[in-house]
């Protein structure tokens, strides 16, 4: 684990313990099991014959600082849906990305698309929390989890009617994701040590994708040509955040990509 990721995980553990003090594991489990919403399948949304955009709501990042801190989550999500996004990703990490579950709940109330909770999931409490907030999928980062937790968290997410994207950064993590039985793998093009972004990561790792797995390219995608190139290589979904969050006309920005 890199110092960057280690710091985020330390802060996340503190956040989880604070959340448990307000709402117990039993309470959040009950809320997740009783949440009444239409089931939107992220896997089905991006498994079609054309490239699919997962448009991300993201206020800030450690590498870029504040991107668009004052923007309204529900309004942005509606623009994404109008622009043709197949799904919405909501970054909910509080300390380093300025996100929150409030943003996810606002997006859930505004759109009828699948919603991915993008965060640093390290405790089953967060998976129940995600379902209770209306998420349809969670992101599970191989670099932040043991192999056992990775398998167990996928099983738990599926039992609650959610999909799970398993995120990898290199060939070793791809092997772990494959061995865990992942049916959706996200390849993050950002190096967690240097923060450098290169689409070569996606170009190389697609060669090691397991059969039948939905592949998603994350980070550094800015244009239609890049999407078409990676689609031809075998990617179905494309998670795009900063390039959209910095645009004032997000509807037409998305239409230019879709």
Secondary structure, 3 states (H helix, E strand, C coil): CCHHHHHHHHHHHHHHHHHHHHCCHHHHHHHHHHCCCCCCCHHHHHCCCCCEEEEEECCEECCCEECCCCCCHHHHHHHHHHHCCCEEEEECCCCCCCCCHHHHHHHHHHCCCEEEEECCCCCHHHHHHHHHHCCCEEEEEHHHCCHHHHHHHHHHHHHCCCEEEEEECCHHHHHHHHHCCCCEEEEECECCCCCCECCHHHHHHHHHCCCCCEEEEECCCCCHHHHHHHHHHCCCEEEECHHHHCCCCHHHHHHCCC
